[in-house]
């Protein structure tokens, strides 16, 4: 999470851009990201060199011998702002634009028209110093500090809420990935990928739990070229996603500029895993929506259309973990009921995890849930597991400070052993509900529809005793008041 001190540092860098003439927030984010990417390339190279020195092999180099001066750790110490500006503008920036050998790769496509817009050496020097002082070092800590930084930058864009560009918190993404457990044979997509957070976490999981896949030529080829897919309609997002995937070691992800809901998206039964937090609102060209999605749920609501899309693009046996607004769970319109019925009756709904509304603060206060389902095309829903998440390890106010209360480890553990959940009472935090009961309730998936509450009777003292206590208190007040008056007369 972005701390107060880090926010202040970022704000100062933002102000440097603003006062230097770059006033479009998206331009600021792009230029900020390019420089951060250059810095992180150097950090990755430094880590590779350190590992190679310990293990005694020659590392794969990002910066060849003739390009060593392009490294952040070298040019930041030049001491001459004009020389640094000339180097970055004429050599470093063209170098990162052409970093990928494959001219047809996503990275090459979306970085090809990137423009270096910082106007003066003085401004560049101040921004480089500012970024260097942020203390972000993903190459070493394995975190998502760049994603957190981008989330904070995005909060400054007035149109972010309108276009649904709120980043999913990293710990929620990790929880979802840990629950679905990607495997080396998966083909994974996020049809509204943003900065590629779900894809990054999926590849992290595979590196941690299936590191042997890199020893197999076919699996390694699949990982680098055919495993990861992402769509977005924002070129800034596509550039950031492409840079993010390259930094995390995925050589050629399939990242596309595409409206996933339109007729131009012909994907059908192609993927084995969907991980997504699709936009809940924003502009939608209703005339361009694919006809086969409208057959499943005739609506203009993007959250319902995306669910129909997930069912279309998944292979039989493919699974999905997706975030939806609470309205999807209980909405009474025909379209809401249609999509819930489709998932429950014609496929296999496994779980519904209800999240508190503070999860997306301070950027949004919407209540959400996560649906876990498998495409079967032939039903299969028997019992649906519900979990009422009350805490995610952070305060649920705008500050989002770390707290001890955290249901996420319990959610992951219980999801991994659903057989043990069948006898839990509905007064507990998690329980299962038979599919027939859900059908009889208009396919309502809100947890409060099925949760039971225990009411513990409270016994109060007799009325006479309560009145006696009030009278005693009144007498005591009057006595002390009289004593106070006497003191004031002296």
Secondary structure, 3 states (H helix, E strand, C coil): CCCHHHHHHHHHHHHHHHHCCCCCHHHHHHHHHHHHHHHHHHHHHHHHHHHHHHHCCCCCCCCCHHHHHHCHHHHCCCCCHHHHHHHHHHHHHHHHHCCCCCCCCHHHHHHCCCCCCCCCHHHHHHHHHHHHCCCCCHHHHCCCHHHHHHHHHHCCCCCHHHHCCCCCCHHHHHHHHHHHCCCCCCCEEECCCCCCHHHHHHHHHHHHHCHHHHHCHHHHHHHHHCCEEEEECCHHHHHHHHHHHHHCCCCCCEEEECCCCECCCCCCCCEEEEEECCCCCCCCCHHHECHHHHHHCCCCCHHHHHHHHHHHHEEEEEEEEEEEECHHHHCCCHHHHHHHHHHHHHCEEEEEEEECHHHHCCCCCCCEEEEEEECCCCCCCCEEEEEECCCEEECCCCCCCEEEEECHHHHHHHHCCHHHHCCCCCCCCEEEEEHHHHHHCCCCCCHHHCCCCCCCCCCCCCHHHHHHHHHHHHHHHHHHHHHHHHHHHC
